[in-house]
Amino acid sequence: MQIYLDYSATTPTRPEAIAAMQAALSEQWGNPSSLHVWGQRAAIVVERARVQVARLINAPAESIVFTAGGTEADNLAIMGVVRQYATPQHMIISSVEHSAIAEPVRWLEQLGWQVTRLPVDAQGRVNSLDLRAALQENTVLVSIIYGQSEVGTLQPIQALGTIARAHGAVFHTDAVQVAGRLPLDMQQLPVDLLSLSSHKLYGPQGAGALYVRPGVTLLPLVSGGGQEAKLRSGTQAVPAIAGFGVAAELAMQEMAIETPRLMHLRDYLFEQLADVPGLLPTGVSGAALKTASASRLPHHASFYLPSADGETLNGKTLVRQMNLAGIGISAGSACHSGKLSPSPILQAMGYSDRAAKAGIRLTLGRQTIAADIDWTVMVLKQVLARLAPEPSLLRI
Ligand SMILES: Cc1ncc(COP(=O)(O)O)c(C=O)c1O
């Protein structure tokens, strides 16, 4: 028996998206910039997908710039704003950004940009008063992740965006984990730039998009033939974009049913693990779990091992043991799985270095059913009993 519970890392490409990709590969293989009929066929595929992705976030089609994924969309948002300034200015991010934001910003800091990283509370949430206090005359960009991939926290984007934009700063949010799972309405959200990724919503890997509010100016990260309204040169990856479009359309159609189903399963998972010795939910105490789950991603549950010693027992040990039992979970964010350093996200939330090496994440998706949760809980209890057998070790 194999159970995949790592839908925040990636999702299986849905058959409808694969069918659209196959058609693009075998029938609509022209270059979408070519004027002849082969080119026109491919261009129709790209423009249809643009409409489908735009509808998912209630935005005009022309506001969608296709990229090679969420990381590139994040980089385009940051660098697209920054490159317009001849001299370094000030920008604000949160202390719980994905590395696709944190890393380019760290590099810009070395080039002289002034960066404020907003603190978060024990749940991982940014306080809008902190944002207000951090704004400076030369703050040109604010970027705050919408749904945190490691601990699932949703940020108060409505409030944060309103404050940033009233100040005249461009406001970006990374909605890679939110899109397709919660409604996103660009007519309502005070957001200038928003990042999306196809493979987090059952489309293929290698496609993503940046929403650019009409009127907001950016400079490209990749220059060349001027595709994607001159913001992302290079022949579009037509098959991947075709699959992304279909996945976005279906995610929108299914959200009203699928999201409450996932929330229900997620809450069931928290309940089943509530009294397990050696495992605590991250970002929330047991009693506050019910209210806290409203401000979490619907499919997301995260925990840590309070008895972990950081060396022989840590998040990765548990992930490996679960893998041996046929269950795929992850240790914090997938991007940190290669190295055993404390999670900067958990550190920012106030966890000790030892605890910050002991985070795990279980993320649910379309194929998850209640029986998968039951089996996973049973296996997790057995593995934990084996790894952390001494009751004296279960307290920090
Ligand atoms: C919040 C967030 N932003 C950005 C990315 C990067 O997206 P991609 O894998 O499409 O480059 C991820 C992927 O893990 C993510 O979770």
The ligand as a Gaussian input file, in Angstrom:
#p B3LYP/6-31G(d) Opt

LIG

0 1
 C        5.102000      28.944000      -1.796000
 C        5.914000      28.464000      -2.952000
 N        6.444000      29.363000      -3.788000
 C        7.165000      28.989000      -4.854000
 C        7.400000      27.667000      -5.130000
 C        8.203000      27.292000      -6.336000
 O        7.372000      26.864000      -7.378000
 P        7.977000      26.010000      -8.587000
 O        8.276000      24.645000      -8.052000
 O        6.876000      25.999000      -9.623000
 O        9.185000      26.729000      -9.076000
 C        6.891000      26.694000      -4.263000
 C        7.198000      25.260000      -4.484000
 O        7.494000      24.528000      -3.547000
 C        6.108000      27.099000      -3.153000
 O        5.579000      26.217000      -2.302000

